[in-house]
């Protein structure tokens, strides 16, 4: 997302990837909430990648470590606080 002209292309790829990946994992089309959540994660990962892959690797390691002791919902309830 470094070049302004490239932002639209990256956003298109994020949307496409979210739909394709979500459908492959779930075996059906993603719903609006699933699509929004997945695009948010992919957008954050691409932004982090702009600043180096170290953050992405640390986040992935943390998620993998947490997955050994709790399910995904519990992890994100602890990490992401909703109002």
Helices and strands as residue ranges (DSSP letters): H 4-26, H 32-50, H 53-67, H 72-79
